[in-house]
Amino acid sequence: MRLTWRGWRSHYLDCFSGALYLLLLVVAVQLNNHGVWMACLGLGALLSLVAWAAHYRRSRAIADLPTSRIGSAAQGYVELYGRAVPDPEHLIVSPFSAVRCVWYRFQVFQRRDRRHWHLMHEGTSHETFVIGDGSGECFVDPDHAEVIGPERRVSYAAGYKRVEEILFAGPIYVLGEFTTVGGANMPLNQKEDVSALLAEWKRDRPSLLKRFDLDGNGEIDLNEWALARRAAVREVEKQHRELRMAPGVHVMRAPVDGRLFLLSSLSPHRLKRRYLLLCWLHGLVFVVLMLGLLHLQSGRFLA
C-alpha cells in the first residue's frame, strides 16, 4: 500500500473549501468587525477562485478528449471507458470489508475526545487491474490516480473510525497516459542484437565451425566471419519482425508531465456534469463574496 497525495487532493479540496467557507462566515459574524469582514471575504473569494480553477481544469480535460477505443487508441494522453475486471494474478481485497475489488483507499482515525478524531494511518492499493471495451484490453496502473466516485464505507470499533473507498469491477472511466509495451512499439536495436547473437555463437565454437568453416581448416577467417555476420543480421531481422507482429500490452498510467490522471466509476458524461456543477457553485460563491467586498469598500455593508 502506498500513500498518494494526488489521489486525495480533489476529495480534500471539496471538503476543505466547504468547511472553510462556513468557518470564515462564523468568524466574521461573531467578531462583526470591518477589518475581519474584509479579511474573511477576501480569503473566501481567493479559495473559491482556486476551487473554481481546479474543477474547470478537470471539466475541460474530460470534455476536450473524445473517448478512445482500446484497440485503436493513439499513444499518449487519452480517455477510455470500459469494464474493469480484477487481475487474476493480483487479487485485491479491501482491508476492512474484505470484499474483492479493483482498487481501494483507506484511513484509520483514533478518537481523541467526543468531537475530535486523529488520523493514525492511511493507504492506497497499487495493484494493476484490466479494463476492456470490446476492442481490446488495457492494464491500469492506479498509482497517483485521482479517484472519483468510489463507494465509501465507514465503520467504528474500540475507539477507532475506519474509512474505506472502494472501486468494484464494472464500468470504469480512465483519463491518463496510454502506452503500448511490446508489439509494433517495442524498442529494438539491431546492432546490439547482432553483436549479442554473434557472441553467443562464438561461445559454441563447434557449432560455429560446423556452420561457417567452409575450408575445414578449424579456423574462421575474415571471409567466413563476414558470412557469419550476414547470417546473424538475417536472423535478427527475422526475430524483430516476429516481435513487432506480436500483439503488444496496453497500459494506462499517470502522465509523466503532471497532467490529470483520473479514475472514476462515473461515466464521462456524468463526470463532466459533476465538475461543471462544482464550477458554477464555486463561481457563484466567488461572485457573492466579491459583491460583499465591494459593498464593504463603499461603506454600505456595515453601519
N, C-alpha and C positions, 0 to 999 in steps of 0.2 A: 504494500500500500504506500502511496506517495501523496504528500501534501501539495496542492496546486492552487495558488492564489488566483491564477487566471480563471480557474473553474468556478471560484466563489464570487468573483468581482461583481457580476450583474446582480446576483442574489443580494449581496451586501449593499450595493448601490441603491436598490429599491427600498430595502428595509431601513437603511441609514437615512436616506433622504426623507422618507415619510416621518420617521421619528424626530429628525432634526427640525422639520417644518413645525411640528407640534411643540417641540421644546422651545424654539425661538418665539413662537406665539405666546406661550405661557410666561416666559421670562419678560417679554415686552409688556404684557398685560399686568403682571404682578408689580413690576417696577414703575411702569407708567411714566417714563422719563423720555424727553425728546431725543436725547442722545442715544439712549438704549433702543428706542423705536427705530432710529436711523440705522444703527448697527445691525439690529436683528433683521430688518427688511433688506438691508444690503447683503448680508450673509445668505439669507434665504434666496434672494434673486440670483446670487452667484451660484449657489447649489443647484437651483432649478435650471440654470443655463447649462451647467456641466452635465446634469442628468439628461436634459433635452438632447444635447450633442451626442451623448453616448448612445441613446436609443435611436436617434436619427441615423447615426452611422450604421447601426445594425439593420435598420429597416431598409436602407439603401443597398447594403451589401446583399441582402436577400432579394430585393426587387430587381437589381441590375443584372443578376445572373440567371439565365434560363436553367431549368433542371436538365442535367445531362443523363444519358443512358450509360450505364457502366461499360457495356460492350463497345461503345463508340466515343467515350469521353476523351477530350483532349488532355494532354499532360498540363498540369498547372492548377490554378485556383478554380474550383468548380463546386457546384452543389449537386447532391444526389438525394434521391428519395426512394427508399425500398423497404424491404422487410429484414429485420435483424434476427439472426439466429446465434445461439451460443457456439463458440468454437469448441468442438468436441474434445480437443486436446487440452483445453484450458477452461474447464468448467468453473463458473463463477457462482458463489453462494453468498448472499448478503450476510453480514456478520451477526446481526441480532435476530432478524426474522427468519434466517436460514432458508431463504427461497432462492431458486435458480433465477438468474438474471443475466443481462449483458454488461451491466455497469452499476456501481453503487458508490455512494459517498456517505460518510457518517461523521457525527460529532457526539462527544460524551461530555455532559456537564455535571458538576457536583453542586449540590445545594449548599449555599453559604448561610442563608437565613430564609425567612418566609418569602421574601420577594426577589432574591438575587441568586443567580446561578453563575458558576465559574467554569469556563471551558477547560477541560482536562486533556482531551485527546481528540484528534480528527484525522481523517484519512480518506483516500480515494482509490478505487481499484484501477489497475493499469493493464489488465489483460485485454488482448485484442478480441474482436468479435467480427462476424461476417454479415454483410448485407447483400441482398440480391434483388434485382428488379426485372427478372425475366430475360434480360440481355446478357447478363454476366453476374459475377460475384466480386466483392471487394472487401478486403480486410480493413477494419477501422482501428487505428491506434488511438485510444482516447486520452492519452497523456496531454495535459494542458488544455483540454477542451472546456468550453463554457457550455454547460448542460442546462437546457431549458425544458421545463415541464415534466420532470421525473415525479414518480409517486412518492409522497412524503409520509413517513411513518414515525410516530413519537411514542416512546414507552418510558415508564418510570419504574425504578426498583431501588430500594435501600438508599434513598437519598441521591440517586443519580437520574438524570434525564438523558435518554439515548435517542438521537435523531438520525433517521436513515432517509436517503433519497435514492430511489431505485428506478432504473430503466429496464423494462422487461422486453423479451423478444416480441417483435411486432413491427409496425410501421415506424421508421426512423428517418429523420432528416439530418443530413450531414453537409456542412459547408467547410471546405478546407483544401489542402494541397493533395491533388490526385497524382499518384506516381505509379508507373508500371515497372516492376522489377523483373528482369529477365525478358525473354522473348525478343521482339524486334528492337527493344530499347536497351538490351544488355550491352554494357561497355566491353568491348573486346579489343585486344591488342595483338595483331597478327605477328609482329616482330618478336614480341616476348614469348608468345606461344610456340613459334617455330623454334626459337632457341631452347625452350624447355623440352620440346619433343626431341630435338637432336641430342641434348644432354642425356635424356632418358635412353635413347638408342645407344649412345656411347657406353653407358654403363652395362649394357648387354652386348659385349663385344662379339661373342659367337654369332648371334643373330645378325648383328651389323655386317660382319664379314660375309655371312651367307647371302645377304641381300645385295651387297654393293661391291664386294671384292671380285670384280669381273675377270681379272687376270689370274686369280688364285694364288697370289704371292704372299698371302697372310697379312697384307697391309692395305690401308685405304689411302690411295694417292689423291692429288688435288682434283683430278677429273672425276674420280669416284665419289669424293666428298661433295663436289658440286651436284652430282646426280642425287646423292642422299638429301641434300638441301632442297632440291626441286621436289623430291618426293614428300619431304616434310611440309613444304608450302602447300602442296595439293591436299595433303591430309588435314592440315589445319583449316584450310578454306572450306573443306567439306564439313568439318566439325562446326565451324562458325555458321554455315548455312543451316545446319540442323538445329543449332541452338536458337537462331533468330526465328526459325519457323515454329518453334515450340511456343505454346501459349504462356504469356507472362502472368505474374501475380500482381493484381491491382491492390494498392494501399492508399488509404486516406489518413493523413496525419496533420499535425499543426504546421502551418506555413512558417518557413524559416525567416520570412521578412516581417513577422509580427502581425500579419492580418488576422482577422477573426477566424477562430476555429470553433464552430458551433455544432452541438449535437442536440436533437430535440425529438420528443415523442409527438410533437405537433406537426401538422402539415405545413408546407411553405406558405400557403395562403393564410392559415391561422396565425403563424408566427409573424408574418409581415403585419397583419392586422393588429396583433398584440403590441408590437413595437410602435406602430403609428398611433395607437390609442395612448400609449405612455408618452409619446412625443407631444401630443395635444394636451395631455394632462399637465406635464411639466411646463410646457409653453404657456398655458393658461395661468399657472401659478406665477411664472416669471412676469407676465403682463400685470397681474393683480398687484404683485409686490412693487413693481416699478411705478405703478399708479400711486401706490401708497407713499413711496419716496417722494414723488412729485408733489403730492398734497402736503407732505411734511415740509418740504422746502419752501412752499408758498405760504406756509403758516396757517393752512386751513384744516389740518388734520387734528391737531391738539389745541385745546384752548390755552 
